[in-house]
Amino acid sequence: MLMLCAAVSTQAQVFPGYHTSQYAGIHAVPFNPALAAGTRYRWDVNIVGLDAKAGNTYIRANKSSLLSGDKLVRNVDYFPDSTATRKQYGWGSADLMLPSVLYSIDERQSVAFTWRVRGSSYGGGVETSTANFFTLNYPNPRFFDRTFADNYGSGMGHAWNEFGFSYARVIKDQGDHRWKAGITVKYLGGQAAAYGVGRDAAFVFEDRNRVDINSGKFFYGYNEGLDEWDKNNQLSNFSPFQNPGIGADIGVVYEWRPDNDGFNTMQEGGDWNPDADTWKARIAVSIVDIGGISYKKSATSADLDMRAQDFPASLLNKRKEESMRAWTSRLSSMFTPLETDEKFYMNLPTSLNLMGDYNIDGRFFVSASATIALNGGKKDDNKTTALTQFQITPRWESTHLGAYLPIQVNRFGQADAGVALRAGPLVLGSASLFTNLFRENINHADVFVALRIIPIRFNKWSWDKGNGGIFRKKRNQLGCPDI
């Protein structure tokens, strides 16, 4: 069920490294809607953009083997971390941004529309010993007559369509201090959702055919329409208005402008709003992906008491050519059902985004950002979880070119360095590119690319401000004496 959702999926920090740029425009809105106010662009149109990432903590794969198309062989093509003492996790996400637009009403306020098809899958929390049992030649005789216990393990997947309507403005501009705020209201259309959660499990395989399940409860469900995804072409089941829901993002930005002194900055060949990045430092806080979608459960969803003795282990497997509906129906008939609801509410991957940005000399900047998952606990079975991570990015910026060097670490201690490039309308990069180039075996990766339309000035006064536009220069450019 989880893999079906992940397969059609398209998390909160997209376009890593580039997302904190003052030239990110429409691509900064998902991270913090307040970043749309006072932007460098009068308008900014995204044609198409994709951010995708996947990883796990348990298995490393040989890079060349992943591209071979052959059957992968354990300890040759992939390597389980079978001696680890930690719990194991896996994740995958993708964010497809379709035609979207940002428009600056004036230098203080902006509106934006974003169209995104998104998805996320996340699972784990199981002990390494349990992962070994099901990975190392299952059913492996050396694991027979041994008790395996896990108090929690889960797998969740969610794919949805999202229309976002944003408004951002400068709410206070006084002396050296400028404050911005923004909000995005989202209309959600749920496409596919599934979850499976096991709690307080303990089992013993007597041999390859018999298992004693001494304790454990299993809660699983998926939306009613997902049965059709198992039967038909997946794209034919997509509808942006099915399973409606509401979501929201909110954010604020503070800018410190000690050298501005009420004067705007004029740069050679400058943009529509050259005052956009005359700040020396800025900090930003946002909470994104508030809300979720209510789904009607498939008739075969169930909450089960899994206790059983001398149970035929082969009956737990999904048979070849067996539909998901038939498999889950058969599974629920073999164990004691518990009381369950007819619907479930799938939360979005709600997260807290933090950012600090420092302007070194107008071309060189360094930023730090963090995404902190707010619903990654064990209480809620029906949720999508963001990946908690921290990132530092030195960058170089000009009007039509930008280079970014993101360095990041996630909650599992996986550290990466990558690169992103902006050249006019094209943006591409990966936050793990450099580290994965030098790794023979990898367990996570990411990539993003976007094509946009931005206003390009071919001569100094060609548009927007006109020949009558007046930009005041910095005080030291006017020859004002120092005091």
N, C-alpha and C positions, 0 to 999 in steps of 0.2 A: 504493500500500500504506500509506504514511504517512497519507494523508488518510482512509482507511477507519478506521484506528485512532483518529485524532483526532476523527472524527465521532461515535464511540460513547464517547469518553473523558468521563470525568466529571471539588501540587508542594509544597516542604515547608512554607512559611510561609503558612498559611491564615488567613483573617479578619485581615488586616494592621491593626495599630494596636490593635485590640481584643484580640488574642491574648495580650498581656502584662498585661492587667487582672487584678486580684485577684478580679474578678467574672466572669471568663471561664469558670470552672468546667469543664464537660465540653469546651468548645471550646479550652481551653489544653492539653489532654492530647496532641494530635498534635504540638505544638511542643516540649513537654517534659513527660514523664509525672510528674516530681517536683512540678510545679505543682499536682497534685491533692491533695497533702498539706496539711493545715491550711487548707483552703479556707473561703470565706465561707458555703458551703452545706452543710447536712446531706445534701441530695440535689439533683440537677440532671438534668433529662431533656431531651435534644434530640429534638424531633419530626422536623424535617427542616431541613437546612441545605445551602447550595450556595455554593462558592467557585469562580469561573471567571476565567481570564485568558488573553490571547492577544496576540501581538505579533511584530514583525519589525524588522529594521534597514534593509531595502532599500526598501520601498514605503510611502508615506504616502497615505492615502485621504481624500477629501473626506467629511465626516460626513454631509452631506445626501444624497450619492450612495449611501452604504451603505444607506440606508433606502428608496431609490427603487424598487428591484426591477428597474431597467433594466440593460441591458448596460453595463458600465463601459468608459469610453474613456480610453486613456492620455493623460496630460498635460491631461486635463479633469476626470476623476473620480478618477484616481490618478496618483501621481508617483514614478517610480523614482529612486533616488539614484544615477544613472548615473555621476557624476563622483567618487564616493568612492574612496579608496585602501585602505580596510579590507576585511576579509572580511565576508561577509553571513550573517545567522542569522535563524531564525524559531522560534517556540515556541507552544505552547498547552497548557493544562491545566485540569482541572476536578476538584473533590472534592465528591461528593454524600454528605453525612452523613445516614444514615437513623436510625431510632430508636436512641438511645444513652443511657446513664445513668451518672452518677457518684454514689457513696454514701460518705459519711464514716462510718467505723466509730466513730471518736471524734475528738477534736481533733488527734490525732497521725497517724492513718492513714486511707487511703481506698482504695477499689477502683472500677474503672470498666470498662464494656463499651462499645466503639464499633463501629459498623457503617458502613463507608464503601465506596462504589463510586467508584473513582478511575481516572484516566487521564492520560497525559502524552505529548506529542509534541514533538520537538526536532530541529532539523536545521540544516545550514549548513556553515560553514567554507570556502565557495567564494569565489574571488576575484570582485570586482565585475565584472571584464571578462567572466567566464564567465556571471554572472547577466545581464549586458546581452545577451549573445549569445542566450540563450533567452527573453528578455523583450521585447526591442525588435524587433518585427516578424519573429519567427523564421519561416523562415530569411532573414535580412537580407543582401542582396548586399554591403553595405559591410563585412561581416565575413568574406567569403569570402577564401580564400588567406591566412589569418592563423592562426598557431598559438596555441591556447589551452591553457594548462597549469595543472593544479591538483594539488598533492600530496595533498590530502585533501578529501573532501566526504562528508557523511553525512545520513541521515534516519532517525529511529527513532520508533516509536509503541508504546504499551503501555496496555492497559486491564485492570483487575483488580478483584475483590471482596476485601474485607478485614474480618475479624473480629478486633478487638483486645481483649485482656484485660490490664488494668493494675492495678498495686499500687504505692502510694506511701506513705511514712511519714517522720516526723521521726526522724532517726537520732541526732541530738545536739542538746541544748538546754542550754547552760551560759552563764550570765551574759548578756553582750550578743550572744552568737553562737548561731545556730540553723542546722542543716544538715538538708536534706531529700534524699531519693533516690527514684527511681521507675523502673519498667520496664514496658514493654508488650510482650507476646508476641502475634504476629499469625498467624492462619491465613489464607493467601492462596488465592484461586481465580482462576486466569488466564483471561481472556476472549478477548483478542486481542493479538497481538504481531507486530511486523514491523520489519525493519531493512534498510537499503541503504547500503553504504559503498563509495566509489570511492577508489582510491589511485594516486598517481603517473600521472595521466592526462595525455595530450597528444594533441590532435586538430586536424585542419585540414579545413574544408569546402571542397571544390573548387568546388562549385556547390550548388544547393538539393537535388540528388539524390545527390551522391557525397561521401563523407567518408573521410579517411584517419585511422585511429586508430593512432597511432605507438607508444603505450604506454598501459598502464592495466590495473588489475585491479578487478573489481566483485564484491562479496560481498553477497548478498541472501538473505533468508529470512523466512518467516512461518509461524505455527503452522498445523498441519494443519486445525484447526477453522475457520480463517478463510475457507476456501473456501465453507463453508456460509453465512457472513455475506453473501457475494456473491450467494447464490441466494435466501435466505429473508428474512423479516422479522427485523430485527436483534434485537429484544427477545425473540423466541422462542428465540434461541440462548443467552440468558443463563442461567448456572447457577453459583451461588456455590461449588460444590464441585468443579468440573472443574479440571484442571491444578493440583493442590495444591502449595503452597509454604509456607515459613516465613519470617517476618520479625520484627524487633524494634526497639524504641526504648529508649534508656537516657538518664537525665538526673540531674543534681544541682542543688540550689539552696542558696545561702548567703544568710542574712539577718542584717543588722547592726541591733541593737536597743539603741542607747545610752540611750534615754529610757524603756525599759520597766522596768528594775530589778526584774524579777520580778513586777510588777503588770500585770494585764490592763487593757484599756481598755473602759469602758462608754460606748456612744454612745446617744443618744436614739433609741428604735425600732431598736436594734441587731439584728444577725443572730445566727444560732445560735452562731457562733464569732467574737465581736468581737475576739479577739486575733489574727485572721488577718492584719491589715495594720498592726500596731503597729511594724513595722520602719521604719527610716529609709532604708535602702538594701538592695538585694539584687542578686545576680548569679546567672546560671544558665547551665549548659552542657549540651548534649544532642547525641547522635548519633541521628538518626532514619532510618528506612527502610533498616535493615541487612537484607540477604537478597535473595531473588529467586525466580523461578519457572522450572522446567525445562519446555521445550516440545518436542514432536516436530515436526520440520520438515515442511512440505508437500513432496510429491514433486517439485514444480517449483522448490524453492529450490536455489540453486547458487552456487558460487564460480567465476568465469570470468576467463580471460585474454582481454581485449577487443581485442587487436591485430588489425587488418584493414586492407587497402588497397582503395580504390575500392569501399567498402561502400555499398549502397543505403540512404540515410539514412531513407527512409520506413518501412523494416522495423523501426526501433526504436520507432515510435509504437504506442501501444495503440489498436487499431481500435475504431470505434464498435460497441457491442453485444458486443464481445469480452470474455469473462470474464477475471478476473485469472489464473485457473489456465491458461487457454489462452494468454494473452499471455506469462506467465513461462515456460511450456513452450516456446513458439516462440522466445523470446529465448535460452534456454539451449542450444537446438539449433543456433544460428548462430555460437557462439563456442567456444573451447577450454575444456572443463571442467577445474577443478582439484579436488584431493581435498578433501572436505568431510565433516562429521559429520552423523549422522542427527538429532541433537538440538541445541538451543541453550539457554543459560541467560540469561534476561533479568533483569538486576539492577534492583532498585528505585532510585529517585532518592535515593541515600544522601547525607546532608548533615549538616554541623556547624552547630548553632544556638547562638548566643550572645545573651545578654540582660543589660542593666544597667538598674536601675529605681530612681528616687529619689523619696521621699515628701516633698513640699514642706511641706504643712500638714494632711494627712489627707484633703483633698478634691482638691488639685491634685498631679499627678504628672508626671514626664517619664521616658520610657524610651528606650533605644537597643537595637536588636536587629539581628542579621545572620544570614543563611542563606548558607552557603558550600558549593557543590557539591563533593563528594569524588570523583565519578567522571565528570568532564567531559573527560577526556583523549582521546587518539586510539588508545590501545592496545586497548580493548575495543569490539568492534563491537556487542555485544548488551547494551545498557544503556538505562536511562531516566535523564535528567539533570535535576537541579533547576536553577532559575535563581538564580544568586548575586546577592544584593542586601543593601543596608544601609538601615536605617530609624530615624528619630527620631520619637517621638510624644509631644507634650504631651497631657494628658488631665485631665478633671474627672470625679470619681466621687461617686455617692451610692448608697444601697442599691438603688434601683430605676431610676436614671437614670445615663447616662454619655455623655460626648461625647469624641471622639478625633480628633486632627488628624495623621494619618501623613504624614511627609515622607520620601521614599525615593529611592534611586538604585540602578540595577542595574549589572551588569558591563559593559554596553554604553554606559554614561554617560547613559542615559535617566533624567531626574529628574522627580519627580512630587510633587504635594501633593493630599491627599484628605480625606475626612471619614468617620467612622463614628458611629453613634448606637445606644445601648442604651436601650430603654424597656420595662421589665418583661420580658415574654417575647420581645420582638422585637428583633432585631439586624440592621442593614443598613448598608452602606457601600461605598466604593470608594477605594482608595489613589491613584487617578489622576483623581478626579472634577473637582477644581478646575482642574487644568492642562488637561484635555481640554475643559472648558467654554470655555476661552479660546483653544483651538487650532482653527483652521479645518480643518487636515488632521492626521490622527492615524495613528500606526503601532503603537499598543498601548493596551490598556484592560483593566480588571478590575472585578469586582463581586462582592459577597457578601451573603447574606441567610440568616437562621436564625430558626426559631421554636422556643421551648423552654418547658418548664414548670419553674418555680422556686418554692420555698416563699415565701409572702408573709405577713408578720405583720400582722394587723389590729389587735391590741392588744398591749401591751408584753410580757405573760407568757403568750401564748396557746398556745405549743407548745414542745416539746423540753426547755427548762430548767425549765418549771413555776414555780409561785409560790415554790418553795423555792430557786430558783437564785440564787447569790451571785456577782456580778462585782465584783472590787475595782477601784477607780478609780485613776487616776494619782496619784502622790505629791503633786503640787501641788494636786490637788482635795481631798485629805484634810487640807490645811492643815499639812502637815509643814514645819518650818522648814528653810531652806536652810543648808547647812553650808559 
